[in-house]
Amino acid sequence: MNKDAGCEVSKVRRMERRRQCFVGRCPDLFDGGVHGRDEAKVYMRLCAVSGKFVVRVEPSVHRRLVLKAKAEGESLNTFASKALRRA
């Protein structure tokens, strides 16, 4: 079993097919999981992140962030990325 940031890959026996497979889960990051016969591929799929996510905030918070980003001469994305890196 491999573990990284709350993620784990373990070998299980799938009863419906009588075959073994690897199942990866990362409950700290998302629900569900991935599975397959190759442990390394399952782990890579499990750990793959795109660097993109959506955050929903109140319109007043959005407006305030846009104004702060503009005052810094940055896009909202750059401003938010910098703030998240500091978190």
C-alpha positions as CSV (number, residue, x, y, z in Angstrom):
1,M,0.0,0.0,0.0
2,N,1.3,3.5,-0.9
3,K,0.3,6.6,1.0
4,D,0.8,10.2,0.1
5,A,-1.2,13.2,1.4
6,G,-4.0,11.0,2.7
7,C,-4.1,9.0,-0.6
8,E,-3.8,5.2,-0.7
9,V,-3.6,2.4,-3.2
10,S,-4.3,-1.1,-2.1
11,K,-4.7,-4.5,-3.8
12,V,-8.1,-6.0,-3.5
13,R,-9.9,-9.0,-4.9
14,R,-12.9,-8.1,-7.0
15,M,-15.4,-10.8,-6.2
16,E,-17.6,-10.3,-9.3
17,R,-14.8,-11.1,-11.7
18,R,-12.6,-13.2,-9.4
19,R,-9.7,-11.0,-10.4
20,Q,-7.3,-8.9,-8.4
21,C,-7.0,-5.1,-9.1
22,F,-5.6,-2.1,-7.4
23,V,-8.0,0.5,-6.0
24,G,-6.9,4.0,-5.2
25,R,-8.8,6.4,-2.9
26,C,-7.9,9.8,-1.6
27,P,-10.8,10.8,0.8
28,D,-9.0,13.9,1.9
29,L,-9.2,15.3,-1.7
30,F,-12.2,13.8,-3.3
31,D,-15.0,11.2,-3.1
32,G,-14.7,8.0,-5.1
33,G,-11.5,6.5,-6.5
34,V,-9.8,4.9,-9.4
35,H,-9.0,1.3,-10.1
36,G,-7.0,-0.9,-12.5
37,R,-4.6,-3.8,-12.8
38,D,-1.4,-1.7,-12.9
39,E,-0.5,-0.2,-9.4
40,A,1.7,2.5,-10.8
41,K,-0.9,3.7,-13.3
42,V,-3.6,3.7,-10.6
43,Y,-1.4,5.7,-8.4
44,M,-0.6,8.2,-11.1
45,R,-4.3,8.7,-12.0
46,L,-5.0,9.1,-8.3
47,C,-2.4,11.8,-7.8
48,A,-3.0,13.7,-11.0
49,V,-4.3,17.2,-10.5
50,S,-4.8,19.8,-13.1
51,G,-4.0,22.9,-11.1
52,K,-7.6,24.2,-11.7
53,F,-10.5,24.4,-9.4
54,V,-13.6,26.6,-8.9
55,V,-14.2,28.6,-5.8
56,R,-17.6,30.1,-5.2
57,V,-17.7,33.2,-3.0
58,E,-20.3,35.9,-2.3
59,P,-20.5,38.7,-4.9
60,S,-19.2,41.2,-2.4
61,V,-16.1,39.1,-1.7
62,H,-15.5,38.7,-5.5
63,R,-15.8,42.4,-6.0
64,R,-13.3,43.2,-3.2
65,L,-10.8,40.6,-4.6
66,V,-11.1,42.0,-8.1
67,L,-10.4,45.5,-6.8
68,K,-7.4,44.4,-4.7
69,A,-6.0,42.5,-7.7
70,K,-6.4,45.5,-9.9
71,A,-4.7,47.7,-7.3
72,E,-1.8,45.3,-7.4
73,G,-1.7,45.4,-11.2
74,E,-2.6,41.7,-11.4
75,S,-5.3,39.5,-12.7
76,L,-7.7,38.0,-10.2
77,N,-6.2,34.6,-11.0
78,T,-2.6,35.7,-10.3
79,F,-3.8,37.5,-7.1
80,A,-5.7,34.5,-5.8
81,S,-2.8,32.1,-6.7
82,K,-0.3,34.1,-4.7
83,A,-2.7,34.3,-1.8
84,L,-3.3,30.5,-1.9
85,R,0.5,29.8,-2.0
86,R,0.9,31.8,1.2
87,A,-1.9,29.8,2.9
